[in-house]
Amino acid sequence: MSKNNTLCIAEWQSFGEKQIREVIADTRKDKAKDIFNEFVEFTKQEGNDKFLKFKNSTTLKAQNYVGLIQTKSGFCLEILPKTFRTAKDSEGFAIKNCVCSSQKSTHPLT
C-alpha cells in the first residue's frame, strides 16, 4: 500500500494541519505539524504570497494559482482550478488518492 502524500485543494481554498493529517498515512500529530510549518515558512518568503497567504495563525489559503508545491519532506499541495469543484462537493473535492510524483516545481521550497 502506497502512502498518500498529496493534499488536493482548489484556488482560494483554505487548509491547515487537520487537512494534512487526513491525507498522510502517518497518524502522528507532529508529522502533520512539521509539514504545515514547511508551508508556513514557504509562505513567509518574499514573493510567495502569490501562491499562499495566511488566513489566520493555523490556516493557509491558496491564491489565484494552479499548480503543485512540494515541500522538502516530499509532501505535495496540488492546487486545482476552482472550476473543478462540483455543486455537490462545494466544500471540497471528490478526489481520492492523489499521488505526487517526482515533478520539478518552478517555485520549489527553498
C-alpha positions as CSV (number, residue, x, y, z in Angstrom):
1,M,0.0,0.0,0.0
2,S,1.5,3.3,-1.0
3,K,1.5,6.3,1.2
4,N,-0.5,9.3,0.0
5,N,1.4,12.5,0.4
6,T,-0.6,14.9,-1.6
7,L,-3.3,17.3,-0.5
8,C,-5.6,18.4,-3.3
9,I,-7.4,21.8,-2.9
10,A,-8.9,24.4,-5.2
11,E,-7.8,28.0,-5.8
12,W,-8.9,30.2,-2.8
13,Q,-9.5,27.1,-0.6
14,S,-8.0,27.1,2.9
15,F,-6.1,24.2,4.6
16,G,-4.3,23.5,7.9
17,E,-2.8,20.7,9.9
18,K,-6.1,18.8,10.1
19,Q,-6.4,18.5,6.3
20,I,-2.8,17.4,6.0
21,R,-3.3,14.8,8.8
22,E,-6.3,13.4,6.9
23,V,-4.2,12.5,3.8
24,I,-1.0,11.2,5.3
25,A,-0.6,7.7,6.4
26,D,1.4,8.7,9.5
27,T,-1.1,9.5,12.2
28,R,1.4,11.3,14.5
29,K,0.2,14.8,15.1
30,D,3.8,16.1,14.9
31,K,4.2,14.9,11.3
32,A,1.3,17.0,10.1
33,K,2.5,20.0,12.1
34,D,6.0,19.7,10.6
35,I,4.6,19.6,7.1
36,F,2.3,22.6,7.8
37,N,5.3,24.5,9.2
38,E,7.1,23.9,5.9
39,F,4.2,25.6,4.1
40,V,4.2,28.4,6.7
41,E,8.0,29.1,6.0
42,F,7.4,29.0,2.3
43,T,4.5,31.5,2.6
44,K,6.7,33.9,4.7
45,Q,9.4,34.1,1.9
46,E,9.3,37.2,-0.2
47,G,7.2,36.8,-3.3
48,N,5.4,33.6,-2.3
49,D,2.3,35.4,-1.2
50,K,1.0,35.0,-4.8
51,F,0.8,31.2,-4.1
52,L,-0.3,31.0,-0.4
53,K,-1.4,33.6,2.2
54,F,-2.3,33.4,5.9
55,K,-6.0,33.1,6.7
56,N,-5.2,33.0,10.4
57,S,-2.4,31.6,12.5
58,T,-3.4,28.0,11.9
59,T,-4.7,28.2,8.4
60,L,-3.3,29.0,5.0
61,K,-5.3,29.9,1.9
62,A,-4.4,29.2,-1.7
63,Q,-4.4,32.2,-4.0
64,N,-5.1,32.6,-7.7
65,Y,-2.5,29.9,-8.6
66,V,-2.9,26.4,-10.1
67,G,-0.1,24.0,-9.8
68,L,2.0,21.9,-7.4
69,I,4.0,23.0,-4.4
70,Q,6.3,20.3,-2.9
71,T,7.9,20.6,0.5
72,K,11.5,19.5,1.2
73,S,10.0,16.5,3.0
74,G,8.2,15.4,-0.2
75,F,4.6,16.3,0.7
76,C,2.7,18.0,-2.1
77,L,0.0,20.6,-2.2
78,E,-1.9,20.3,-5.5
79,I,-3.9,23.4,-6.3
80,L,-6.6,22.8,-8.9
81,P,-8.7,25.3,-10.7
82,K,-11.7,26.5,-8.7
83,T,-13.9,25.4,-11.6
84,F,-13.0,21.8,-10.6
85,R,-15.5,22.0,-7.7
86,T,-18.8,20.4,-8.2
87,A,-22.1,21.7,-6.8
88,K,-22.4,18.5,-4.7
89,D,-18.9,18.8,-3.3
90,S,-18.9,22.6,-2.9
91,E,-16.8,22.4,0.2
92,G,-14.1,20.2,-1.3
93,F,-13.3,17.6,-3.9
94,A,-14.3,14.0,-4.7
95,I,-10.6,13.3,-5.5
96,K,-9.1,10.5,-3.5
97,N,-5.6,9.2,-3.5
98,C,-3.8,12.0,-5.4
99,V,-0.2,10.9,-5.7
100,C,2.7,13.3,-6.0
101,S,5.4,12.1,-8.4
102,S,8.9,13.5,-8.6
103,Q,7.9,16.5,-10.6
104,K,10.0,19.6,-10.5
105,S,8.3,22.8,-9.5
106,T,9.2,26.2,-10.9
107,H,8.9,27.5,-7.4
108,P,10.3,24.9,-5.0
109,L,10.5,25.5,-1.3
110,T,14.0,26.8,-0.5
